[in-house]
Structures are given as C-alpha cells and as structure tokens.
Amino acid sequence: MKKKYFTVGAVLLCAGSLMFSSCIGSFALTNKLLNWNKQVGSKFVNELVFVAFWILPVYEVSALADVLVINSIEFWSGSNPVAQGRTVIDGQDGRYLVDCDGKGYTITSENDGSKVRLDFVSDTKTWNVTVDGTTHELMTFIDDTHVRMPAPNGETMVVELNQDGLWAYQQVASSVLTAQR
C-alpha cells in the first residue's frame, strides 16, 4: 500500500513540475554583452565599463531586447538569433541589425539607416562609440592601473583601477544622474 502512494506521489510531483515550469530564454544578447565586459580587462575596468553602460542604458536596452524579442524567437523557433553573426531585433520603433565582425559591433536601424559602431582601437587602447559619423571615446587605457572615462557631465576623468577609483567614478555618475532627475 505504501509503495502505491509513493508511486502516485512521484507521478504527481513530476506532472506538477512540468505544468509549472516556463521557458524564460537564455538571455543570449545580455550574456554576450556581459561576457564581453568580463574580457575587457581587470575587475576594476570591468566595473567601470558596467557603470558606463548603465549610464548609457546599454544593459537596459539589451535586456529589454532579450525579454521582448530574442527570447520569444528562441522559444517559438527553438534557435537563438544571437548565436549567428547577425542579429535582427524588431523593436517598437523599427527593426535593427547588430553585426559583429570580431573587431567591434555595428548596430543599424532599418528605418532610417542610422548606425552606431563600437570599436576597440588597439594602438591607443581605446573603446570608441561612433554615432552619425562622430566618434566618442568610451574608455581609454592609460597604463596598467589607470583609464580615462567619460563622466555624465560631459567631461572626462582619470580613474584608478582599484576599489577607491571605482568608488569615486560611481559617486560622480550617481551624483550627476541624481541631479538630472
């Protein structure tokens, strides 16, 4: 009798686990962005890039694209479009193509043809963002312990790659963003 209850209980538990599971997707675009950030440099450089991408809402946009578009495509088709060399993102305001060429990333709007480019220039050790033909430095490695980063107020600041330098950069970013609200 006990074996029968155990078997019935095990079957109900398995059936329940299947009924209450969901597919949330792999968040491939966001994970690729985070993995790229982990390869940029030391943990302090990684944190600086994280804060800069938080200020520029890069992480928020990638997570939103994953949630609304890419994970849905992955769920219904069984394949993730980010795994390919070109990613197509259908957003509320249009369609975007993200191309990775191994040196950087190009994001193209199919609506108006505008492009945003992210490039690493190894000669100057700089990550650049190019928008409408105008290039802005995102981060420049000065030496092994310092980088030059944009501040939210439009200026640049030298950040030491340690906990104190990271904290100082976060304070500048937070104070400017708080003042803008």
ZAPA-218392 format. One line per field, with one value per residue: x, y, z of N, C-alpha, C in turn; residue in one letter; residue number from 1. Coordinates in nm, 2 decimals. Atoms other than C-alpha are relative to their C-alpha. Layout:
N
n_c1	[X; ...]
n_c2	[Y; ...]
n_c3	[Z; ...]
ca_c1	[X; ...]
ca_c2	[Y; ...]
ca_c3	[Z; ...]
c_c1	[X; ...]
c_c2	[Y; ...]
c_c3	[Z; ...]
resn	[a; ...]
resi	[NUM; ...]
//
This chain:
181
n_c1	[0.08; -0.08; -0.06; 0.10; 0.01; -0.13; 0.01; 0.09; -0.06; -0.11; 0.06; 0.06; -0.11; -0.06; 0.10; 0.01; -0.12; 0.01; 0.10; -0.03; -0.13; 0.02; -0.12; -0.03; -0.10; -0.14; -0.05; -0.12; -0.06; -0.05; -0.11; -0.11; -0.05; -0.06; -0.13; -0.10; -0.05; -0.09; -0.12; -0.06; -0.12; 0.00; 0.13; 0.03; 0.03; 0.13; 0.10; 0.01; 0.08; 0.13; 0.06; 0.01; 0.12; 0.12; 0.03; 0.04; 0.09; -0.02; 0.05; 0.15; 0.05; -0.02; 0.09; 0.13; 0.01; 0.01; 0.13; 0.11; -0.02; -0.09; 0.04; 0.12; -0.05; -0.06; 0.11; 0.09; -0.08; -0.10; -0.14; -0.03; -0.06; -0.12; -0.10; -0.04; -0.09; 0.09; 0.12; 0.10; 0.09; 0.12; 0.05; 0.12; -0.02; -0.06; -0.08; -0.14; -0.10; -0.12; -0.10; -0.13; -0.10; -0.12; -0.08; 0.10; 0.14; 0.08; 0.15; 0.05; 0.15; 0.06; 0.10; -0.06; -0.13; -0.10; -0.09; -0.08; -0.11; -0.09; -0.13; -0.12; -0.12; -0.10; -0.11; 0.02; 0.06; 0.13; 0.13; 0.07; 0.14; 0.02; 0.14; 0.01; -0.13; -0.07; -0.05; -0.02; -0.07; 0.08; -0.09; -0.14; -0.10; -0.11; -0.10; 0.06; 0.08; 0.09; 0.08; 0.07; 0.14; 0.09; 0.09; 0.13; 0.01; -0.07; -0.14; -0.07; -0.08; -0.09; 0.04; -0.10; 0.06; 0.01; 0.13; 0.02; 0.03; 0.13; 0.10; 0.01; 0.07; 0.15; 0.06; 0.02; 0.11; 0.12; 0.04; 0.05; 0.13; 0.10; 0.03; 0.08; 0.14]
n_c2	[-0.12; -0.11; -0.01; -0.06; -0.14; -0.06; 0.00; -0.10; -0.13; -0.03; -0.03; -0.14; -0.09; -0.02; -0.07; -0.14; -0.07; -0.03; -0.10; -0.13; -0.05; -0.09; -0.03; -0.15; -0.03; 0.00; -0.14; 0.01; -0.13; -0.06; 0.08; -0.03; -0.13; 0.02; 0.08; -0.10; -0.09; 0.07; 0.02; -0.13; -0.02; 0.04; -0.01; -0.15; -0.04; 0.06; -0.07; -0.13; 0.02; 0.03; -0.13; -0.08; 0.06; -0.03; -0.14; -0.01; 0.11; 0.11; 0.12; 0.00; 0.03; 0.14; 0.08; -0.02; 0.08; 0.15; 0.03; -0.02; 0.05; 0.11; 0.12; 0.05; 0.07; 0.13; 0.09; 0.06; 0.06; 0.10; -0.04; -0.13; -0.07; -0.07; 0.10; -0.02; -0.12; -0.12; 0.01; -0.09; -0.03; -0.07; -0.08; -0.08; -0.10; 0.05; 0.12; -0.03; 0.10; -0.01; 0.08; 0.01; 0.04; 0.04; -0.12; -0.08; 0.03; -0.10; 0.00; -0.08; -0.01; 0.02; -0.11; -0.11; 0.03; -0.05; 0.11; -0.02; 0.09; 0.01; 0.06; -0.01; -0.05; 0.06; -0.09; -0.10; 0.08; -0.07; 0.04; -0.11; 0.01; -0.09; -0.03; -0.10; -0.04; -0.06; 0.10; -0.04; 0.10; 0.06; 0.03; 0.01; 0.05; -0.09; 0.09; 0.12; -0.03; -0.12; -0.02; -0.12; 0.03; -0.12; -0.03; -0.04; -0.15; -0.03; -0.01; 0.13; 0.01; 0.12; 0.08; 0.10; 0.13; 0.06; -0.02; -0.14; -0.06; 0.05; -0.06; -0.14; -0.01; 0.02; -0.11; -0.10; 0.04; 0.00; -0.14; -0.07; 0.06; -0.04; -0.14; -0.01; 0.05]
n_c3	[0.00; -0.01; 0.13; 0.09; -0.03; 0.04; 0.14; 0.04; -0.04; 0.10; 0.13; -0.01; -0.01; 0.13; 0.08; -0.05; 0.03; 0.14; 0.02; -0.06; 0.05; 0.11; 0.08; -0.01; 0.10; -0.05; -0.01; 0.07; 0.03; -0.12; -0.05; 0.08; -0.04; -0.13; 0.02; 0.07; -0.10; -0.08; 0.07; 0.02; -0.08; -0.14; -0.06; -0.02; 0.13; 0.03; -0.07; 0.07; 0.12; -0.05; -0.04; 0.12; 0.07; -0.08; 0.02; 0.14; 0.00; 0.08; -0.06; -0.01; 0.13; 0.04; -0.08; 0.06; 0.12; -0.03; -0.06; 0.09; 0.13; 0.02; -0.07; 0.07; 0.12; -0.04; -0.05; 0.11; 0.11; -0.05; 0.02; -0.04; 0.11; -0.04; 0.02; 0.13; 0.01; 0.01; -0.08; 0.04; -0.12; 0.04; -0.11; 0.02; 0.09; 0.12; 0.01; -0.01; 0.03; -0.08; 0.07; -0.07; 0.10; -0.08; -0.04; -0.06; 0.02; 0.08; -0.02; 0.11; 0.00; 0.13; 0.03; 0.06; 0.04; -0.09; -0.05; -0.12; 0.01; -0.11; 0.04; -0.09; 0.07; -0.08; -0.01; -0.11; -0.11; -0.02; 0.05; 0.06; 0.05; 0.11; 0.03; 0.10; 0.05; -0.10; -0.09; -0.14; -0.07; -0.11; -0.10; 0.05; -0.10; -0.01; -0.04; -0.06; -0.12; 0.02; 0.12; 0.01; 0.02; 0.01; -0.12; 0.05; 0.03; 0.13; -0.02; -0.01; -0.12; -0.01; -0.11; -0.04; 0.01; -0.13; -0.07; -0.03; 0.13; 0.04; -0.09; 0.03; 0.13; -0.03; -0.07; 0.10; 0.08; -0.08; -0.04; 0.12; 0.04; -0.10; 0.03; 0.12; -0.02]
ca_c1	[0.00; 0.28; 0.45; 0.13; 0.11; 0.48; 0.43; 0.13; 0.30; 0.61; 0.39; 0.20; 0.53; 0.67; 0.35; 0.33; 0.69; 0.62; 0.30; 0.45; 0.78; 0.83; 1.08; 1.24; 1.51; 1.88; 1.92; 2.19; 2.24; 2.27; 2.50; 2.72; 2.75; 2.83; 3.09; 3.25; 3.27; 3.44; 3.71; 3.79; 4.04; 4.08; 3.78; 3.81; 3.80; 3.50; 3.32; 3.39; 3.25; 2.95; 2.88; 2.94; 2.69; 2.45; 2.47; 2.43; 2.15; 2.32; 2.24; 1.88; 1.83; 1.99; 1.79; 1.47; 1.55; 1.61; 1.29; 1.06; 1.21; 1.50; 1.38; 1.04; 1.21; 1.41; 1.10; 0.89; 1.17; 1.40; 1.71; 1.86; 1.92; 2.21; 2.41; 2.45; 2.69; 2.40; 2.12; 1.79; 1.59; 1.23; 1.15; 0.85; 1.01; 1.16; 1.40; 1.77; 2.06; 2.35; 2.66; 2.98; 3.29; 3.54; 3.68; 3.36; 2.99; 2.76; 2.40; 2.20; 1.84; 1.64; 1.40; 1.64; 1.97; 2.14; 2.43; 2.61; 2.95; 3.16; 3.53; 3.84; 4.15; 4.44; 4.70; 4.55; 4.39; 4.05; 3.69; 3.51; 3.14; 3.06; 2.72; 2.63; 2.99; 3.10; 3.33; 3.34; 3.58; 3.41; 3.72; 4.10; 4.36; 4.63; 4.85; 4.80; 4.64; 4.45; 4.18; 4.02; 3.64; 3.36; 3.17; 2.80; 2.85; 3.05; 3.39; 3.65; 3.82; 4.11; 4.01; 4.25; 4.18; 4.12; 3.83; 3.88; 3.89; 3.59; 3.40; 3.49; 3.37; 3.04; 2.99; 3.04; 2.80; 2.54; 2.55; 2.51; 2.23; 2.05; 2.08; 1.92; 1.61]
ca_c2	[0.00; 0.24; 0.17; 0.27; 0.60; 0.67; 0.59; 0.81; 1.09; 1.07; 1.08; 1.39; 1.56; 1.51; 1.62; 1.93; 2.02; 2.01; 2.21; 2.49; 2.53; 2.80; 2.90; 3.23; 3.20; 3.22; 3.60; 3.55; 3.91; 4.03; 3.74; 3.81; 4.17; 4.07; 3.81; 4.08; 4.31; 4.04; 4.01; 4.39; 4.39; 4.37; 4.36; 4.74; 4.80; 4.56; 4.75; 5.09; 4.95; 4.82; 5.17; 5.34; 5.10; 5.16; 5.54; 5.50; 5.24; 4.97; 4.69; 4.80; 4.80; 4.46; 4.31; 4.46; 4.32; 3.98; 3.99; 4.12; 3.98; 3.74; 3.50; 3.48; 3.39; 3.13; 2.99; 2.95; 2.87; 2.66; 2.86; 3.18; 3.45; 3.60; 3.28; 3.39; 3.66; 3.90; 3.96; 4.11; 4.29; 4.40; 4.69; 4.91; 5.18; 4.96; 4.69; 4.68; 4.48; 4.40; 4.28; 4.16; 4.15; 4.04; 4.39; 4.56; 4.59; 4.78; 4.85; 4.96; 5.09; 4.96; 5.25; 5.53; 5.36; 5.52; 5.33; 5.31; 5.15; 5.02; 4.96; 4.88; 5.07; 4.86; 5.12; 5.37; 5.10; 5.28; 5.17; 5.41; 5.47; 5.62; 5.78; 5.98; 5.99; 6.14; 5.92; 5.95; 5.77; 5.53; 5.43; 5.47; 5.26; 5.50; 5.24; 4.92; 5.10; 5.39; 5.46; 5.77; 5.76; 6.00; 6.15; 6.21; 6.59; 6.56; 6.59; 6.31; 6.18; 5.95; 5.66; 5.44; 5.07; 4.99; 4.99; 5.36; 5.47; 5.27; 5.41; 5.77; 5.71; 5.57; 5.86; 6.11; 5.92; 5.88; 6.25; 6.38; 6.13; 6.22; 6.59; 6.53; 6.37]
ca_c3	[0.00; 0.09; -0.25; -0.43; -0.25; -0.32; -0.69; -0.72; -0.53; -0.76; -1.07; -0.94; -0.84; -1.19; -1.36; -1.14; -1.21; -1.59; -1.56; -1.35; -1.54; -1.80; -2.07; -1.98; -2.25; -2.23; -2.25; -2.51; -2.61; -2.25; -2.16; -2.46; -2.36; -2.00; -2.12; -2.35; -2.05; -1.85; -2.11; -2.13; -1.85; -1.48; -1.24; -1.19; -1.57; -1.60; -1.33; -1.50; -1.83; -1.63; -1.48; -1.81; -1.98; -1.70; -1.76; -2.14; -2.09; -2.29; -2.05; -2.01; -2.39; -2.44; -2.15; -2.30; -2.64; -2.49; -2.29; -2.56; -2.88; -2.87; -2.60; -2.78; -3.10; -2.92; -2.75; -3.07; -3.32; -3.10; -3.21; -3.08; -3.34; -3.13; -3.19; -3.55; -3.69; -3.75; -3.51; -3.61; -3.34; -3.41; -3.17; -3.12; -3.33; -3.60; -3.69; -3.60; -3.73; -3.50; -3.68; -3.51; -3.72; -3.44; -3.41; -3.30; -3.33; -3.58; -3.49; -3.79; -3.79; -4.09; -4.06; -4.14; -4.20; -3.90; -3.75; -3.41; -3.40; -3.11; -3.18; -2.99; -3.12; -3.01; -3.09; -2.84; -2.62; -2.66; -2.69; -2.92; -2.99; -3.33; -3.39; -3.70; -3.81; -3.48; -3.26; -2.88; -2.66; -2.42; -2.23; -2.28; -2.10; -1.98; -1.81; -1.62; -1.33; -1.49; -1.75; -1.88; -1.87; -1.97; -1.68; -1.72; -1.72; -2.05; -1.90; -1.87; -1.56; -1.49; -1.28; -1.09; -1.14; -0.77; -0.53; -0.44; -0.81; -0.89; -0.59; -0.69; -1.05; -0.92; -0.69; -0.98; -1.20; -0.93; -0.82; -1.18; -1.26; -0.93; -1.01; -1.35; -1.20]
c_c1	[0.09; 0.07; -0.09; -0.01; 0.13; 0.00; -0.09; 0.05; 0.12; -0.05; -0.06; 0.11; 0.06; -0.10; -0.01; 0.12; 0.00; -0.11; 0.04; 0.14; -0.03; 0.13; 0.03; 0.11; 0.14; 0.06; 0.14; 0.07; 0.06; 0.12; 0.12; 0.06; 0.07; 0.13; 0.10; 0.06; 0.10; 0.14; 0.08; 0.12; -0.02; -0.14; -0.04; -0.05; -0.14; -0.11; -0.02; -0.08; -0.15; -0.07; -0.02; -0.12; -0.13; -0.04; -0.05; -0.12; 0.02; -0.05; -0.15; -0.06; 0.02; -0.09; -0.15; -0.02; 0.00; -0.14; -0.11; 0.01; 0.08; -0.04; -0.13; 0.03; 0.06; -0.10; -0.08; 0.08; 0.09; 0.14; 0.01; 0.06; 0.14; 0.12; 0.06; 0.09; -0.08; -0.13; -0.10; -0.09; -0.12; -0.05; -0.12; 0.02; 0.08; 0.08; 0.14; 0.08; 0.13; 0.10; 0.13; 0.10; 0.13; 0.08; -0.09; -0.14; -0.06; -0.14; -0.06; -0.16; -0.05; -0.09; 0.07; 0.15; 0.11; 0.08; 0.07; 0.11; 0.08; 0.12; 0.10; 0.12; 0.12; 0.12; -0.01; -0.06; -0.13; -0.12; -0.07; -0.14; -0.01; -0.15; 0.00; 0.13; 0.09; 0.05; 0.03; 0.08; -0.08; 0.10; 0.14; 0.09; 0.12; 0.13; -0.07; -0.09; -0.09; -0.07; -0.06; -0.14; -0.08; -0.08; -0.13; -0.02; 0.08; 0.15; 0.06; 0.07; 0.09; -0.04; 0.10; -0.07; 0.02; -0.13; -0.03; -0.03; -0.13; -0.11; -0.01; -0.07; -0.15; -0.06; -0.02; -0.12; -0.13; -0.04; -0.05; -0.14; -0.11; -0.04; -0.09; -0.14; -0.08]
c_c2	[0.13; 0.03; 0.07; 0.15; 0.08; 0.02; 0.11; 0.14; 0.04; 0.04; 0.14; 0.10; 0.03; 0.08; 0.15; 0.08; 0.04; 0.11; 0.14; 0.05; 0.09; 0.02; 0.15; 0.03; 0.01; 0.14; 0.01; 0.13; 0.07; -0.08; 0.02; 0.13; -0.01; -0.08; 0.09; 0.09; -0.07; -0.02; 0.13; 0.02; -0.05; 0.02; 0.15; 0.05; -0.05; 0.08; 0.14; -0.01; -0.02; 0.13; 0.09; -0.05; 0.02; 0.15; 0.02; -0.09; -0.12; -0.13; 0.00; -0.03; -0.14; -0.09; 0.01; -0.07; -0.15; -0.04; 0.00; -0.07; -0.13; -0.13; -0.05; -0.07; -0.13; -0.10; -0.07; -0.07; -0.11; 0.04; 0.15; 0.08; 0.07; -0.09; 0.02; 0.12; 0.13; -0.03; 0.10; 0.03; 0.09; 0.08; 0.07; 0.11; -0.04; -0.12; 0.04; -0.12; 0.02; -0.10; 0.00; -0.05; -0.05; 0.12; 0.10; -0.03; 0.12; -0.03; 0.09; 0.00; -0.02; 0.11; 0.12; -0.02; 0.05; -0.11; 0.05; -0.11; 0.00; -0.07; 0.01; 0.03; -0.05; 0.09; 0.10; -0.06; 0.07; -0.07; 0.12; -0.03; 0.10; 0.01; 0.11; 0.05; 0.07; -0.11; 0.06; -0.12; -0.05; -0.02; -0.02; -0.05; 0.09; -0.09; -0.12; 0.03; 0.12; 0.00; 0.13; -0.03; 0.12; 0.00; 0.04; 0.15; 0.04; 0.02; -0.14; 0.00; -0.12; -0.08; -0.11; -0.13; -0.07; 0.03; 0.15; 0.08; -0.03; 0.07; 0.15; 0.02; -0.02; 0.11; 0.12; -0.03; 0.01; 0.14; 0.07; -0.06; 0.04; 0.14; 0.02; -0.04; 0.10]
c_c3	[0.00; -0.14; -0.10; 0.02; -0.05; -0.15; -0.05; 0.04; -0.09; -0.13; 0.01; 0.02; -0.14; -0.09; 0.04; -0.04; -0.15; -0.02; 0.05; -0.05; -0.12; -0.07; 0.01; -0.10; 0.06; 0.01; -0.07; -0.02; 0.13; 0.05; -0.09; 0.03; 0.13; -0.02; -0.07; 0.11; 0.09; -0.06; -0.03; 0.07; 0.14; 0.06; 0.02; -0.14; -0.03; 0.07; -0.06; -0.13; 0.04; 0.03; -0.12; -0.09; 0.07; -0.03; -0.15; -0.04; -0.09; 0.05; 0.00; -0.14; -0.04; 0.08; -0.06; -0.13; 0.02; 0.05; -0.11; -0.14; -0.01; 0.07; -0.06; -0.12; 0.03; 0.05; -0.12; -0.11; 0.05; -0.02; 0.04; -0.11; 0.04; -0.03; -0.14; -0.01; -0.01; 0.09; -0.05; 0.12; -0.05; 0.13; -0.03; -0.11; -0.12; 0.02; 0.00; -0.03; 0.08; -0.06; 0.09; -0.10; 0.07; 0.05; 0.08; -0.04; -0.08; 0.02; -0.10; 0.01; -0.15; -0.04; -0.07; -0.04; 0.10; 0.07; 0.13; -0.01; 0.13; -0.05; 0.10; -0.09; 0.08; 0.01; 0.12; 0.12; 0.04; -0.05; -0.04; -0.03; -0.11; -0.03; -0.10; -0.05; 0.11; 0.10; 0.13; 0.06; 0.12; 0.12; -0.06; 0.11; 0.00; 0.03; 0.06; 0.12; -0.01; -0.13; 0.00; -0.04; -0.01; 0.13; -0.06; -0.03; -0.13; 0.01; 0.01; 0.14; 0.00; 0.12; 0.02; 0.01; 0.14; 0.06; 0.02; -0.13; -0.05; 0.08; -0.04; -0.13; 0.02; 0.07; -0.10; -0.09; 0.07; 0.03; -0.12; -0.04; 0.10; -0.02; -0.12; 0.02; 0.06]
resn	[m; k; k; k; y; f; t; v; g; a; v; l; l; c; a; g; s; l; m; f; s; s; c; i; g; s; f; a; l; t; n; k; l; l; n; w; n; k; q; v; g; s; k; f; v; n; e; l; v; f; v; a; f; w; i; l; p; v; y; e; v; s; a; l; a; d; v; l; v; i; n; s; i; e; f; w; s; g; s; n; p; v; a; q; g; r; t; v; i; d; g; q; d; g; r; y; l; v; d; c; d; g; k; g; y; t; i; t; s; e; n; d; g; s; k; v; r; l; d; f; v; s; d; t; k; t; w; n; v; t; v; d; g; t; t; h; e; l; m; t; f; i; d; d; t; h; v; r; m; p; a; p; n; g; e; t; m; v; v; e; l; n; q; d; g; l; w; a; y; q; q; v; a; s; s; v; l; t; a; q; r]
resi	[1; 2; 3; 4; 5; 6; 7; 8; 9; 10; 11; 12; 13; 14; 15; 16; 17; 18; 19; 20; 21; 22; 23; 24; 25; 26; 27; 28; 29; 30; 31; 32; 33; 34; 35; 36; 37; 38; 39; 40; 41; 42; 43; 44; 45; 46; 47; 48; 49; 50; 51; 52; 53; 54; 55; 56; 57; 58; 59; 60; 61; 62; 63; 64; 65; 66; 67; 68; 69; 70; 71; 72; 73; 74; 75; 76; 77; 78; 79; 80; 81; 82; 83; 84; 85; 86; 87; 88; 89; 90; 91; 92; 93; 94; 95; 96; 97; 98; 99; 100; 101; 102; 103; 104; 105; 106; 107; 108; 109; 110; 111; 112; 113; 114; 115; 116; 117; 118; 119; 120; 121; 122; 123; 124; 125; 126; 127; 128; 129; 130; 131; 132; 133; 134; 135; 136; 137; 138; 139; 140; 141; 142; 143; 144; 145; 146; 147; 148; 149; 150; 151; 152; 153; 154; 155; 156; 157; 158; 159; 160; 161; 162; 163; 164; 165; 166; 167; 168; 169; 170; 171; 172; 173; 174; 175; 176; 177; 178; 179; 180; 181]
//
